[in-house]
Amino acid sequence: MCRMVSVISIKSVNIEPYFNALIEQAKNGSFSPHGDGWGMALYTQDEFVLKKSSKAIWQFKVNSEKAKIAIIHARKTTSSEIKTSFTHPFVSSSNGKDWSFAHNGSIKNFPKSSIIDTQFYFKRFLSHLSDNVDTVDAMKKAVEDIEKKYEYTSLNVLISNGEDLYAFRKVSKSDDDYHSIFYKVENDRAVFSTEKFGGNWKVLNNDEYAHAKTDGERILFEVKGW
């Protein structure tokens, strides 16, 4: 049970409005509070930056952070410890890129060791991605792996490799409106969020994914079934 916000832009943008929007969701939004840690993956013009804390996101602020892509996540744990190593996004390098992975939902009865369900899910995704299949096919295979053996509430994720930003929606119950993903596309950016904040939003339906990237002049955006 988590809240998350992500943005991709043609040029670097100030992350503060999106960080503050997530603070509002985490503190006062659906099924709040979500105060069991937070994390932020930023793809700037020159580098990849990852920030995490086990403390509540509303205890922090960002002032001058800028990025072309950002994934920001606030955690609400249902069963595991509250510690920084369990906060999202989780990150790994594959095929020469830094991949960020943030999840909203729970996977039940997975083989626990020293990792949580999202890390298990991310590992399944990466195992297929390394087979030189594309992001969507790797996600399909990861979800198939989980559906064969485990129950889940939601497998919703935000994923980026620094060039592309993806949102995948997969919930076990069709009437689940807590595990939502909304999106809006503006002139120079695309935004994803678990809750609406200002502007005109559309909902990503169950079994749909959205893919956003930029060619340097435009936001290229598509929504498809998966």
CYANA upper distance limits for C-alpha pairs under 8 A (distance plus 0.5 A):
  1 MET  CA     34 HIS  CA      8.38
  1 MET  CA     75 ARG  CA      7.34
  1 MET  CA     76 LYS  CA      5.73
  1 MET  CA     77 THR  CA      7.00
  1 MET  CA     78 THR  CA      7.74
  1 MET  CA    104 ASN  CA      6.20
  1 MET  CA    105 GLY  CA      5.77
  1 MET  CA    106 SER  CA      7.53
  2 CYS  CA     26 ALA  CA      8.43
  2 CYS  CA     34 HIS  CA      6.93
  2 CYS  CA     73 HIS  CA      7.71
  2 CYS  CA     74 ALA  CA      6.25
  2 CYS  CA     75 ARG  CA      5.22
  2 CYS  CA     76 LYS  CA      5.75
  2 CYS  CA     77 THR  CA      8.39
  2 CYS  CA    103 HIS  CA      8.14
  2 CYS  CA    104 ASN  CA      5.65
  2 CYS  CA    105 GLY  CA      7.59
  3 ARG  CA     22 LEU  CA      7.47
  3 ARG  CA     25 GLN  CA      7.20
  3 ARG  CA     26 ALA  CA      6.78
  3 ARG  CA     34 HIS  CA      7.74
  3 ARG  CA     73 HIS  CA      6.44
  3 ARG  CA     74 ALA  CA      5.74
  3 ARG  CA     75 ARG  CA      7.20
  3 ARG  CA    104 ASN  CA      7.39
  3 ARG  CA    193 SER  CA      8.33
  3 ARG  CA    194 THR  CA      6.27
  3 ARG  CA    195 GLU  CA      8.42
  4 MET  CA     22 LEU  CA      6.99
  4 MET  CA     71 ILE  CA      7.90
  4 MET  CA     72 ILE  CA      6.12
  4 MET  CA     73 HIS  CA      4.85
  4 MET  CA     74 ALA  CA      6.66
  4 MET  CA    102 ALA  CA      8.33
  4 MET  CA    104 ASN  CA      8.25
  4 MET  CA    193 SER  CA      6.30
  4 MET  CA    194 THR  CA      6.21
  5 VAL  CA     18 TYR  CA      7.17
  5 VAL  CA     19 PHE  CA      8.29
  5 VAL  CA     21 ALA  CA      8.41
  5 VAL  CA     22 LEU  CA      6.85
  5 VAL  CA     71 ILE  CA      6.60
  5 VAL  CA     72 ILE  CA      5.82
  5 VAL  CA     73 HIS  CA      7.10
  5 VAL  CA    191 VAL  CA      7.91
  5 VAL  CA    192 PHE  CA      6.10
  5 VAL  CA    193 SER  CA      4.85
  5 VAL  CA    194 THR  CA      7.16
  6 SER  CA     18 TYR  CA      8.05
  6 SER  CA     69 ILE  CA      7.94
  6 SER  CA     70 ALA  CA      5.89
  6 SER  CA     71 ILE  CA      4.90
  6 SER  CA     72 ILE  CA      6.57
  6 SER  CA    158 LEU  CA      8.11
  6 SER  CA    191 VAL  CA      6.18
  6 SER  CA    192 PHE  CA      5.58
  6 SER  CA    193 SER  CA      6.94
  7 VAL  CA     18 TYR  CA      8.41
  7 VAL  CA     68 LYS  CA      8.24
  7 VAL  CA     69 ILE  CA      6.11
  7 VAL  CA     70 ALA  CA      5.91
  7 VAL  CA     71 ILE  CA      7.35
  7 VAL  CA    189 ARG  CA      7.42
  7 VAL  CA    190 ALA  CA      6.22
  7 VAL  CA    191 VAL  CA      4.92
  7 VAL  CA    192 PHE  CA      6.88
  8 ILE  CA     68 LYS  CA      6.08
  8 ILE  CA     69 ILE  CA      4.88
  8 ILE  CA     70 ALA  CA      7.19
  8 ILE  CA    165 LEU  CA      7.38
  8 ILE  CA    189 ARG  CA      5.98
  8 ILE  CA    190 ALA  CA      5.95
  8 ILE  CA    191 VAL  CA      7.14
  8 ILE  CA    212 ALA  CA      7.84
  8 ILE  CA    213 LYS  CA      7.74
  9 SER  CA     13 VAL  CA      7.37
  9 SER  CA     68 LYS  CA      5.60
  9 SER  CA     69 ILE  CA      7.00
  9 SER  CA    188 ASP  CA      6.20
  9 SER  CA    189 ARG  CA      4.63
  9 SER  CA    190 ALA  CA      7.11
  9 SER  CA    214 THR  CA      7.82
  9 SER  CA    219 ILE  CA      7.83
 10 ILE  CA     68 LYS  CA      7.17
 10 ILE  CA    188 ASP  CA      6.08
 10 ILE  CA    189 ARG  CA      6.85
 10 ILE  CA    214 THR  CA      6.42
 10 ILE  CA    215 ASP  CA      8.28
 10 ILE  CA    216 GLY  CA      6.17
 10 ILE  CA    217 GLU  CA      7.03
 10 ILE  CA    218 ARG  CA      7.21
 10 ILE  CA    219 ILE  CA      7.26
 11 LYS  CA     67 ALA  CA      8.41
 11 LYS  CA     68 LYS  CA      6.29
 11 LYS  CA    188 ASP  CA      8.24
 11 LYS  CA    216 GLY  CA      8.37
 12 SER  CA     44 THR  CA      7.33
 12 SER  CA     45 GLN  CA      7.53
 12 SER  CA     66 LYS  CA      6.17
 12 SER  CA     67 ALA  CA      5.11
 12 SER  CA     68 LYS  CA      4.83
 12 SER  CA     69 ILE  CA      8.35
 13 VAL  CA     66 LYS  CA      5.65
 13 VAL  CA     67 ALA  CA      6.08
 13 VAL  CA     68 LYS  CA      6.81
 14 ASN  CA     64 SER  CA      7.24
 14 ASN  CA     65 GLU  CA      6.47
 14 ASN  CA     66 LYS  CA      5.08
 14 ASN  CA     67 ALA  CA      7.42
 15 ILE  CA     19 PHE  CA      6.66
 15 ILE  CA     62 VAL  CA      8.02
 15 ILE  CA     64 SER  CA      8.27
 15 ILE  CA     65 GLU  CA      6.24
 15 ILE  CA     66 LYS  CA      6.04
 15 ILE  CA     67 ALA  CA      7.39
 15 ILE  CA     70 ALA  CA      8.04
 16 GLU  CA     20 ASN  CA      6.49
 16 GLU  CA     61 LYS  CA      8.23
 16 GLU  CA     62 VAL  CA      6.11
 16 GLU  CA     63 ASN  CA      6.72
 16 GLU  CA     64 SER  CA      8.02
 16 GLU  CA     65 GLU  CA      7.56
 17 PRO  CA     21 ALA  CA      6.60
 18 TYR  CA     22 LEU  CA      6.79
 19 PHE  CA     23 ILE  CA      6.83
 19 PHE  CA     61 LYS  CA      8.25
 19 PHE  CA     62 VAL  CA      7.81
 19 PHE  CA     72 ILE  CA      7.48
 20 ASN  CA     24 GLU  CA      6.86
 20 ASN  CA     61 LYS  CA      8.29
 21 ALA  CA     25 GLN  CA      6.95
 21 ALA  CA    197 PHE  CA      7.37
 22 LEU  CA     26 ALA  CA      6.47
 22 LEU  CA     72 ILE  CA      8.08
 22 LEU  CA     73 HIS  CA      8.12
 22 LEU  CA     74 ALA  CA      7.81
 23 ILE  CA     27 LYS  CA      6.45
 23 ILE  CA     57 ILE  CA      6.60
 23 ILE  CA     58 TRP  CA      5.91
 24 GLU  CA     28 ASN  CA      6.11
 24 GLU  CA     29 GLY  CA      7.02
 25 GLN  CA     29 GLY  CA      4.59
 25 GLN  CA     30 SER  CA      7.56
 25 GLN  CA     32 SER  CA      7.88
 25 GLN  CA    195 GLU  CA      7.52
 26 ALA  CA     32 SER  CA      6.36
 26 ALA  CA     33 PRO  CA      5.98
 26 ALA  CA     34 HIS  CA      5.11
 26 ALA  CA     35 GLY  CA      7.17
 26 ALA  CA     57 ILE  CA      8.05
 26 ALA  CA     58 TRP  CA      8.37
 26 ALA  CA     74 ALA  CA      6.84
 27 LYS  CA     32 SER  CA      6.24
 27 LYS  CA     33 PRO  CA      5.39
 27 LYS  CA     34 HIS  CA      6.87
 27 LYS  CA     35 GLY  CA      7.85
 27 LYS  CA     58 TRP  CA      7.63
 28 ASN  CA     32 SER  CA      6.04
 28 ASN  CA     33 PRO  CA      6.95
 29 GLY  CA     33 PRO  CA      7.92
 29 GLY  CA    195 GLU  CA      8.30
 30 SER  CA    178 TYR  CA      7.54
 33 PRO  CA     76 LYS  CA      8.00
 34 HIS  CA     56 ALA  CA      7.96
 34 HIS  CA     74 ALA  CA      6.60
 34 HIS  CA     75 ARG  CA      5.97
 34 HIS  CA     76 LYS  CA      5.04
 35 GLY  CA     55 LYS  CA      7.29
 35 GLY  CA     56 ALA  CA      4.65
 35 GLY  CA     57 ILE  CA      6.97
 35 GLY  CA     58 TRP  CA      8.44
 35 GLY  CA     74 ALA  CA      7.35
 35 GLY  CA     75 ARG  CA      6.76
 35 GLY  CA     76 LYS  CA      6.61
 36 ASP  CA     54 SER  CA      6.58
 36 ASP  CA     55 LYS  CA      6.66
 36 ASP  CA     56 ALA  CA      6.24
 36 ASP  CA     74 ALA  CA      7.79
 36 ASP  CA     75 ARG  CA      5.63
 36 ASP  CA     76 LYS  CA      5.72
 36 ASP  CA     77 THR  CA      6.96
 36 ASP  CA     82 ILE  CA      6.34
 36 ASP  CA     83 LYS  CA      8.44
 37 GLY  CA     52 LYS  CA      8.01
 37 GLY  CA     53 SER  CA      5.90
 37 GLY  CA     54 SER  CA      4.34
 37 GLY  CA     55 LYS  CA      5.19
 37 GLY  CA     56 ALA  CA      5.62
 37 GLY  CA     57 ILE  CA      6.95
 37 GLY  CA     74 ALA  CA      6.58
 37 GLY  CA     75 ARG  CA      5.90
 37 GLY  CA     76 LYS  CA      8.16
 37 GLY  CA     82 ILE  CA      7.53
 37 GLY  CA     83 LYS  CA      7.70
 37 GLY  CA     84 THR  CA      7.30
 37 GLY  CA     87 THR  CA      6.41
 38 TRP  CA     52 LYS  CA      6.26
 38 TRP  CA     53 SER  CA      6.06
 38 TRP  CA     54 SER  CA      6.95
 38 TRP  CA     55 LYS  CA      7.58
 38 TRP  CA     56 ALA  CA      7.17
 38 TRP  CA     57 ILE  CA      6.13
 38 TRP  CA     72 ILE  CA      8.04
 38 TRP  CA     73 HIS  CA      6.00
 38 TRP  CA     74 ALA  CA      4.90
 38 TRP  CA     75 ARG  CA      6.36
 38 TRP  CA     87 THR  CA      6.28
 38 TRP  CA     88 HIS  CA      7.15
 39 GLY  CA     50 LEU  CA      7.88
 39 GLY  CA     51 LYS  CA      6.05
 39 GLY  CA     52 LYS  CA      4.66
 39 GLY  CA     53 SER  CA      6.96
 39 GLY  CA     72 ILE  CA      6.36
 39 GLY  CA     73 HIS  CA      5.87
 39 GLY  CA     74 ALA  CA      7.27
 39 GLY  CA     87 THR  CA      6.51
 39 GLY  CA     88 HIS  CA      5.83
 39 GLY  CA     89 PRO  CA      6.40
 40 MET  CA     50 LEU  CA      6.28
 40 MET  CA     51 LYS  CA      5.72
 40 MET  CA     52 LYS  CA      6.94
 40 MET  CA     70 ALA  CA      7.48
 40 MET  CA     71 ILE  CA      6.16
 40 MET  CA     72 ILE  CA      4.88
 40 MET  CA     73 HIS  CA      6.91
 40 MET  CA     88 HIS  CA      8.09
 40 MET  CA     89 PRO  CA      7.05
 41 ALA  CA     48 PHE  CA      7.89
 41 ALA  CA     49 VAL  CA      6.35
 41 ALA  CA     50 LEU  CA      5.14
 41 ALA  CA     51 LYS  CA      7.12
 41 ALA  CA     70 ALA  CA      6.11
 41 ALA  CA     71 ILE  CA      5.74
 41 ALA  CA     72 ILE  CA      7.04
 41 ALA  CA     89 PRO  CA      7.06
 41 ALA  CA    100 SER  CA      7.33
 42 LEU  CA     48 PHE  CA      6.29
 42 LEU  CA     49 VAL  CA      5.50
 42 LEU  CA     50 LEU  CA      6.84
 42 LEU  CA     66 LYS  CA      8.48
 42 LEU  CA     67 ALA  CA      6.28
 42 LEU  CA     68 LYS  CA      8.13
 42 LEU  CA     69 ILE  CA      6.42
 42 LEU  CA     70 ALA  CA      5.09
 42 LEU  CA     71 ILE  CA      7.24
 43 TYR  CA     47 GLU  CA      6.67
 43 TYR  CA     48 PHE  CA      5.24
 43 TYR  CA     49 VAL  CA      6.97
 43 TYR  CA     67 ALA  CA      6.00
 43 TYR  CA     68 LYS  CA      6.37
 43 TYR  CA     69 ILE  CA      5.60
 43 TYR  CA     70 ALA  CA      6.83
 43 TYR  CA    162 GLY  CA      6.19
 44 THR  CA     48 PHE  CA      6.70
 44 THR  CA     49 VAL  CA      8.13
 44 THR  CA     66 LYS  CA      7.20
 44 THR  CA     67 ALA  CA      4.73
 44 THR  CA     68 LYS  CA      6.00
 44 THR  CA     69 ILE  CA      7.53
 45 GLN  CA     67 ALA  CA      7.38
 45 GLN  CA     68 LYS  CA      7.31
 48 PHE  CA     98 ASP  CA      8.21
 52 LYS  CA     84 THR  CA      6.79
 52 LYS  CA     87 THR  CA      7.23
 52 LYS  CA     88 HIS  CA      8.26
 53 SER  CA     83 LYS  CA      8.17
 53 SER  CA     84 THR  CA      5.68
 53 SER  CA     87 THR  CA      7.74
 54 SER  CA     82 ILE  CA      6.71
 54 SER  CA     83 LYS  CA      5.42
 54 SER  CA     84 THR  CA      5.03
 54 SER  CA     87 THR  CA      7.45
 55 LYS  CA     59 GLN  CA      7.76
 56 ALA  CA     60 PHE  CA      8.34
 56 ALA  CA     74 ALA  CA      8.30
 57 ILE  CA     74 ALA  CA      7.09
 69 ILE  CA    160 SER  CA      8.47
 69 ILE  CA    162 GLY  CA      7.23
 69 ILE  CA    165 LEU  CA      8.07
 71 ILE  CA     89 PRO  CA      7.76
 71 ILE  CA    100 SER  CA      8.32
 71 ILE  CA    102 ALA  CA      8.05
 71 ILE  CA    158 LEU  CA      7.83
 72 ILE  CA     89 PRO  CA      7.89
 73 HIS  CA     88 HIS  CA      6.55
 73 HIS  CA     89 PRO  CA      7.18
 73 HIS  CA    102 ALA  CA      7.32
 74 ALA  CA     87 THR  CA      8.45
 74 ALA  CA     88 HIS  CA      8.18
 75 ARG  CA     87 THR  CA      7.17
 75 ARG  CA     88 HIS  CA      7.95
 77 THR  CA     81 GLU  CA      8.00
 77 THR  CA     82 ILE  CA      7.81
 80 SER  CA    116 ILE  CA      7.62
 81 GLU  CA     86 PHE  CA      8.22
 82 ILE  CA     86 PHE  CA      7.58
 83 LYS  CA     87 THR  CA      7.48
 86 PHE  CA    115 ILE  CA      8.18
 86 PHE  CA    116 ILE  CA      7.42
 88 HIS  CA    101 PHE  CA      7.70
 88 HIS  CA    102 ALA  CA      5.92
 88 HIS  CA    103 HIS  CA      7.94
 89 PRO  CA    100 SER  CA      6.26
 89 PRO  CA    101 PHE  CA      5.56
 89 PRO  CA    102 ALA  CA      5.00
 89 PRO  CA    103 HIS  CA      8.27
 90 PHE  CA    100 SER  CA      6.16
 90 PHE  CA    101 PHE  CA      5.69
 90 PHE  CA    102 ALA  CA      7.05
 90 PHE  CA    119 GLN  CA      7.56
 90 PHE  CA    122 PHE  CA      8.21
 91 VAL  CA     98 ASP  CA      7.23
 91 VAL  CA     99 TRP  CA      5.95
 91 VAL  CA    100 SER  CA      5.10
 91 VAL  CA    101 PHE  CA      6.88
 92 SER  CA     98 ASP  CA      6.28
 92 SER  CA     99 TRP  CA      5.85
 92 SER  CA    100 SER  CA      7.41
 93 SER  CA     97 LYS  CA      5.87
 93 SER  CA     98 ASP  CA      4.96
 93 SER  CA     99 TRP  CA      6.41
 94 SER  CA     98 ASP  CA      7.12
 94 SER  CA     99 TRP  CA      7.55
 94 SER  CA    126 LEU  CA      7.99
 94 SER  CA    129 LEU  CA      8.32
 94 SER  CA    130 SER  CA      7.33
 95 ASN  CA    130 SER  CA      7.54
 97 LYS  CA    161 ASN  CA      6.36
 97 LYS  CA    162 GLY  CA      7.88
 98 ASP  CA    161 ASN  CA      5.93
 98 ASP  CA    162 GLY  CA      7.40
 99 TRP  CA    159 ILE  CA      7.55
 99 TRP  CA    160 SER  CA      6.14
 99 TRP  CA    161 ASN  CA      4.97
 99 TRP  CA    162 GLY  CA      7.90
100 SER  CA    158 LEU  CA      8.44
100 SER  CA    159 ILE  CA      5.99
100 SER  CA    160 SER  CA      5.79
100 SER  CA    161 ASN  CA      7.00
101 PHE  CA    122 PHE  CA      7.27
101 PHE  CA    157 VAL  CA      7.27
101 PHE  CA    158 LEU  CA      6.41
101 PHE  CA    159 ILE  CA      5.26
101 PHE  CA    160 SER  CA      7.50
102 ALA  CA    118 THR  CA      8.23
102 ALA  CA    157 VAL  CA      5.93
102 ALA  CA    158 LEU  CA      5.74
102 ALA  CA    159 ILE  CA      7.11
103 HIS  CA    118 THR  CA      6.74
103 HIS  CA    155 LEU  CA      7.33
103 HIS  CA    156 ASN  CA      6.23
103 HIS  CA    157 VAL  CA      4.90
103 HIS  CA    158 LEU  CA      7.13
104 ASN  CA    154 SER  CA      7.12
104 ASN  CA    155 LEU  CA      7.23
104 ASN  CA    156 ASN  CA      5.95
104 ASN  CA    157 VAL  CA      6.85
104 ASN  CA    179 HIS  CA      7.25
105 GLY  CA    152 TYR  CA      7.90
105 GLY  CA    153 THR  CA      6.13
105 GLY  CA    154 SER  CA      4.83
105 GLY  CA    155 LEU  CA      6.34
105 GLY  CA    156 ASN  CA      7.17
105 GLY  CA    179 HIS  CA      7.50
106 SER  CA    117 ASP  CA      7.27
106 SER  CA    118 THR  CA      8.35
106 SER  CA    152 TYR  CA      6.04
106 SER  CA    153 THR  CA      5.92
106 SER  CA    154 SER  CA      6.57
106 SER  CA    155 LEU  CA      7.87
107 ILE  CA    117 ASP  CA      6.22
107 ILE  CA    118 THR  CA      8.37
107 ILE  CA    150 TYR  CA      7.29
107 ILE  CA    151 GLU  CA      6.57
107 ILE  CA    152 TYR  CA      4.81
107 ILE  CA    153 THR  CA      7.19
107 ILE  CA    154 SER  CA      8.05
107 ILE  CA    155 LEU  CA      8.33
108 LYS  CA    117 ASP  CA      8.37
108 LYS  CA    150 TYR  CA      6.57
108 LYS  CA    151 GLU  CA      5.80
108 LYS  CA    152 TYR  CA      6.11
109 ASN  CA    150 TYR  CA      6.87
109 ASN  CA    151 GLU  CA      7.88
110 PHE  CA    117 ASP  CA      7.35
110 PHE  CA    120 PHE  CA      8.43
110 PHE  CA    150 TYR  CA      6.98
112 LYS  CA    116 ILE  CA      7.36
112 LYS  CA    117 ASP  CA      8.28
115 ILE  CA    119 GLN  CA      6.52
115 ILE  CA    120 PHE  CA      7.34
116 ILE  CA    120 PHE  CA      6.95
117 ASP  CA    121 TYR  CA      6.68
118 THR  CA    122 PHE  CA      6.54
119 GLN  CA    123 LYS  CA      6.61
120 PHE  CA    124 ARG  CA      6.93
121 TYR  CA    125 PHE  CA      6.89
121 TYR  CA    142 ALA  CA      7.50
121 TYR  CA    146 ILE  CA      8.33
122 PHE  CA    126 LEU  CA      6.68
123 LYS  CA    127 SER  CA      6.55
124 ARG  CA    128 HIS  CA      7.16
124 ARG  CA    142 ALA  CA      5.63
124 ARG  CA    145 ASP  CA      8.11
125 PHE  CA    129 LEU  CA      6.69
125 PHE  CA    138 ALA  CA      6.12
125 PHE  CA    139 MET  CA      6.22
125 PHE  CA    141 LYS  CA      7.90
125 PHE  CA    142 ALA  CA      5.52
126 LEU  CA    130 SER  CA      6.59
126 LEU  CA    138 ALA  CA      7.96
127 SER  CA    131 ASP  CA      7.61
128 HIS  CA    132 ASN  CA      8.12
128 HIS  CA    133 VAL  CA      7.36
128 HIS  CA    138 ALA  CA      5.51
128 HIS  CA    139 MET  CA      8.49
128 HIS  CA    141 LYS  CA      7.40
128 HIS  CA    142 ALA  CA      7.71
129 LEU  CA    133 VAL  CA      5.97
129 LEU  CA    134 ASP  CA      7.05
129 LEU  CA    135 THR  CA      7.14
129 LEU  CA    138 ALA  CA      5.70
133 VAL  CA    137 ASP  CA      6.70
133 VAL  CA    138 ALA  CA      6.66
134 ASP  CA    138 ALA  CA      6.60
135 THR  CA    139 MET  CA      6.68
136 VAL  CA    140 LYS  CA      6.72
136 VAL  CA    226 TRP  CA      8.09
137 ASP  CA    141 LYS  CA      6.73
138 ALA  CA    142 ALA  CA      6.67
139 MET  CA    143 VAL  CA      6.61
140 LYS  CA    144 GLU  CA      6.64
140 LYS  CA    226 TRP  CA      7.70
141 LYS  CA    145 ASP  CA      6.68
142 ALA  CA    146 ILE  CA      6.98
143 VAL  CA    147 GLU  CA      6.54
143 VAL  CA    155 LEU  CA      8.16
144 GLU  CA    148 LYS  CA      6.66
145 ASP  CA    149 LYS  CA      7.54
146 ILE  CA    150 TYR  CA      5.99
146 ILE  CA    151 GLU  CA      8.25
147 GLU  CA    151 GLU  CA      7.32
152 TYR  CA    171 VAL  CA      8.36
152 TYR  CA    172 SER  CA      7.05
153 THR  CA    171 VAL  CA      6.49
153 THR  CA    172 SER  CA      5.96
153 THR  CA    173 LYS  CA      8.01
154 SER  CA    169 ARG  CA      8.37
154 SER  CA    170 LYS  CA      6.31
154 SER  CA    171 VAL  CA      4.74
154 SER  CA    172 SER  CA      6.60
154 SER  CA    179 HIS  CA      7.10
155 LEU  CA    168 PHE  CA      8.40
155 LEU  CA    169 ARG  CA      7.22
155 LEU  CA    170 LYS  CA      5.62
155 LEU  CA    171 VAL  CA      6.67
156 ASN  CA    167 ALA  CA      7.96
156 ASN  CA    168 PHE  CA      5.95
156 ASN  CA    169 ARG  CA      5.01
156 ASN  CA    170 LYS  CA      5.90
156 ASN  CA    171 VAL  CA      7.59
156 ASN  CA    179 HIS  CA      7.80
156 ASN  CA    181 ILE  CA      8.43
157 VAL  CA    167 ALA  CA      6.32
157 VAL  CA    168 PHE  CA      5.85
157 VAL  CA    169 ARG  CA      7.34
158 LEU  CA    165 LEU  CA      7.81
158 LEU  CA    166 TYR  CA      6.15
158 LEU  CA    167 ALA  CA      5.12
158 LEU  CA    168 PHE  CA      7.08
159 ILE  CA    165 LEU  CA      6.36
159 ILE  CA    166 TYR  CA      5.60
159 ILE  CA    167 ALA  CA      7.03
160 SER  CA    164 ASP  CA      6.04
160 SER  CA    165 LEU  CA      5.08
160 SER  CA    166 TYR  CA      6.77
161 ASN  CA    165 LEU  CA      7.70
163 GLU  CA    213 LYS  CA      6.92
163 GLU  CA    214 THR  CA      8.31
164 ASP  CA    211 HIS  CA      7.55
164 ASP  CA    212 ALA  CA      6.42
164 ASP  CA    213 LYS  CA      5.38
164 ASP  CA    214 THR  CA      8.45
165 LEU  CA    211 HIS  CA      6.42
165 LEU  CA    212 ALA  CA      5.71
165 LEU  CA    213 LYS  CA      6.88
166 TYR  CA    209 TYR  CA      7.54
166 TYR  CA    210 ALA  CA      6.14
166 TYR  CA    211 HIS  CA      5.17
166 TYR  CA    212 ALA  CA      6.90
167 ALA  CA    181 ILE  CA      8.24
167 ALA  CA    192 PHE  CA      7.98
167 ALA  CA    209 TYR  CA      5.98
167 ALA  CA    210 ALA  CA      5.69
167 ALA  CA    211 HIS  CA      7.23
168 PHE  CA    207 ASP  CA      8.09
168 PHE  CA    208 GLU  CA      6.81
168 PHE  CA    209 TYR  CA      4.84
168 PHE  CA    210 ALA  CA      7.12
169 ARG  CA    180 SER  CA      8.19
169 ARG  CA    181 ILE  CA      7.49
169 ARG  CA    204 LEU  CA      7.35
169 ARG  CA    205 ASN  CA      7.32
169 ARG  CA    206 ASN  CA      5.85
169 ARG  CA    207 ASP  CA      6.18
169 ARG  CA    208 GLU  CA      6.23
169 ARG  CA    209 TYR  CA      6.61
170 LYS  CA    206 ASN  CA      5.83
170 LYS  CA    207 ASP  CA      5.80
170 LYS  CA    208 GLU  CA      8.05
171 VAL  CA    176 ASP  CA      7.56
171 VAL  CA    179 HIS  CA      7.69
171 VAL  CA    206 ASN  CA      6.83
171 VAL  CA    207 ASP  CA      8.41
172 SER  CA    176 ASP  CA      8.46
174 SER  CA    206 ASN  CA      7.57
176 ASP  CA    180 SER  CA      8.10
179 HIS  CA    194 THR  CA      7.64
180 SER  CA    194 THR  CA      5.89
180 SER  CA    195 GLU  CA      7.80
180 SER  CA    203 VAL  CA      7.96
180 SER  CA    204 LEU  CA      7.89
181 ILE  CA    192 PHE  CA      7.14
181 ILE  CA    193 SER  CA      6.16
181 ILE  CA    194 THR  CA      5.27
181 ILE  CA    195 GLU  CA      7.68
181 ILE  CA    203 VAL  CA      6.63
181 ILE  CA    204 LEU  CA      6.03
182 PHE  CA    192 PHE  CA      6.12
182 PHE  CA    193 SER  CA      5.77
182 PHE  CA    194 THR  CA      6.58
182 PHE  CA    195 GLU  CA      7.13
182 PHE  CA    196 LYS  CA      7.21
182 PHE  CA    201 TRP  CA      6.61
182 PHE  CA    202 LYS  CA      6.02
182 PHE  CA    203 VAL  CA      4.93
182 PHE  CA    204 LEU  CA      6.23
183 TYR  CA    190 ALA  CA      7.74
183 TYR  CA    191 VAL  CA      6.03
183 TYR  CA    192 PHE  CA      4.97
183 TYR  CA    193 SER  CA      6.93
183 TYR  CA    201 TRP  CA      5.99
183 TYR  CA    202 LYS  CA      5.89
183 TYR  CA    203 VAL  CA      6.82
183 TYR  CA    204 LEU  CA      7.52
184 LYS  CA    190 ALA  CA      6.31
184 LYS  CA    191 VAL  CA      5.95
184 LYS  CA    192 PHE  CA      7.32
184 LYS  CA    199 GLY  CA      8.39
184 LYS  CA    200 ASN  CA      6.99
184 LYS  CA    201 TRP  CA      5.46
184 LYS  CA    202 LYS  CA      6.78
185 VAL  CA    189 ARG  CA      6.61
185 VAL  CA    190 ALA  CA      4.87
185 VAL  CA    191 VAL  CA      7.00
185 VAL  CA    221 PHE  CA      8.39
186 GLU  CA    190 ALA  CA      6.50
187 ASN  CA    218 ARG  CA      8.09
187 ASN  CA    219 ILE  CA      7.87
188 ASP  CA    218 ARG  CA      7.08
188 ASP  CA    219 ILE  CA      6.73
189 ARG  CA    219 ILE  CA      6.71
190 ALA  CA    212 ALA  CA      7.49
190 ALA  CA    219 ILE  CA      7.72
196 LYS  CA    201 TRP  CA      7.23
204 LEU  CA    208 GLU  CA      6.82
204 LEU  CA    209 TYR  CA      7.66
204 LEU  CA    210 ALA  CA      8.16
207 ASP  CA    225 GLY  CA      6.23
207 ASP  CA    226 TRP  CA      6.18
208 GLU  CA    223 VAL  CA      7.30
208 GLU  CA    224 LYS  CA      6.01
208 GLU  CA    225 GLY  CA      4.75
208 GLU  CA    226 TRP  CA      6.16
209 TYR  CA    223 VAL  CA      6.19
209 TYR  CA    224 LYS  CA      6.09
209 TYR  CA    225 GLY  CA      6.71
209 TYR  CA    226 TRP  CA      7.11
210 ALA  CA    221 PHE  CA      7.71
210 ALA  CA    222 GLU  CA      6.13
210 ALA  CA    223 VAL  CA      4.85
210 ALA  CA    224 LYS  CA      7.03
211 HIS  CA    221 PHE  CA      6.22
211 HIS  CA    222 GLU  CA      5.92
211 HIS  CA    223 VAL  CA      7.03
212 ALA  CA    219 ILE  CA      7.32
212 ALA  CA    220 LEU  CA      6.14
212 ALA  CA    221 PHE  CA      5.05
212 ALA  CA    222 GLU  CA      7.23
213 LYS  CA    219 ILE  CA      6.37
213 LYS  CA    220 LEU  CA      5.75
213 LYS  CA    221 PHE  CA      7.18
214 THR  CA    218 ARG  CA      6.10
214 THR  CA    219 ILE  CA      5.09
214 THR  CA    220 LEU  CA      6.07
215 ASP  CA    219 ILE  CA      7.44
215 ASP  CA    220 LEU  CA      7.82
